[in-house]
């Protein structure tokens, strides 16, 4: 969510909330990014990112999930 992104995010990441992926608003932006970058999806603990990955897959967009979300990322890399 935008609120979570403000509290803690991965440097140089882009916030596209699950709601924008679900309603299609974020799909083209992600598709454009995927042409030049690997896409990794994360949320606070990993649940919403799993949902986002499935939606992106249905739109033929390959993306990886940051398992455990930002909480795991912080424990491992910060």
C-alpha positions as CSV (number, residue, x, y, z in Angstrom):
1,X,0.0,0.0,0.0
2,X,1.2,3.6,-0.4
3,X,1.2,3.9,3.4
4,X,3.5,0.9,3.8
5,X,5.7,2.1,1.0
6,X,6.3,5.4,2.8
7,X,7.3,3.5,6.0
8,X,9.7,1.0,4.4
9,X,10.6,0.3,0.8
10,X,13.5,-1.2,-1.2
11,X,15.7,1.5,-2.6
12,X,14.8,2.4,-6.2
13,X,11.6,0.4,-6.1
14,X,8.3,1.7,-7.6
15,X,5.1,1.5,-5.8
16,X,2.2,0.0,-7.7
17,X,-0.5,-1.1,-5.2
18,X,-2.2,-4.5,-5.6
19,X,-5.5,-2.6,-6.2
20,X,-4.0,-1.0,-9.3
21,X,-2.8,-4.3,-10.6
22,X,-6.2,-5.9,-9.9
23,X,-8.2,-3.2,-11.7
24,X,-5.7,-3.1,-14.6
25,X,-4.4,0.5,-14.0
26,X,-0.9,-0.6,-13.2
27,X,-0.5,-3.4,-15.8
28,X,0.8,-1.3,-18.7
29,X,3.3,0.5,-16.5
30,X,4.6,-2.8,-15.2
31,X,4.7,-4.2,-18.8
32,X,6.8,-1.3,-19.9
33,X,9.2,-1.7,-17.0
34,X,9.5,-5.4,-17.7
35,X,11.0,-4.7,-21.2
36,X,14.2,-3.4,-19.6
37,X,14.2,-4.7,-16.0
38,X,13.5,-7.8,-14.0
39,X,10.3,-7.3,-12.0
40,X,10.1,-8.3,-8.4
41,X,7.0,-7.9,-6.4
42,X,6.8,-7.4,-2.6
43,X,4.4,-6.3,0.1
44,X,4.7,-6.3,3.9
45,X,4.7,-10.1,4.4
46,X,4.3,-11.7,1.0
47,X,0.6,-12.5,0.8
48,X,-0.6,-9.7,-1.5
49,X,2.5,-10.0,-3.7
50,X,1.5,-13.6,-4.4
51,X,-1.8,-12.4,-5.7
52,X,-0.1,-9.8,-7.8
53,X,2.2,-12.4,-9.4
54,X,-0.7,-14.5,-10.5
55,X,-2.4,-11.5,-12.1
56,X,0.8,-10.4,-13.9
57,X,1.3,-14.0,-15.1
58,X,-2.2,-13.9,-16.6
59,X,-1.0,-10.8,-18.5
60,X,2.1,-12.6,-19.7
61,X,4.4,-10.6,-17.5
62,X,7.1,-12.5,-15.7
63,X,7.8,-11.4,-12.2
64,X,9.4,-12.8,-9.1
65,X,8.1,-12.6,-5.6
66,X,10.2,-11.4,-2.6
67,X,9.2,-14.2,-0.4
68,X,8.3,-13.0,3.1
69,X,7.9,-9.5,1.9
70,X,9.7,-6.3,3.0
71,X,9.9,-7.8,6.6
72,X,12.1,-10.6,5.3
73,X,14.1,-8.2,3.1
74,X,14.9,-6.0,6.1
75,X,16.0,-8.9,8.2
76,X,18.3,-10.1,5.5
77,X,19.7,-6.9,3.9
78,X,19.3,-4.1,6.4
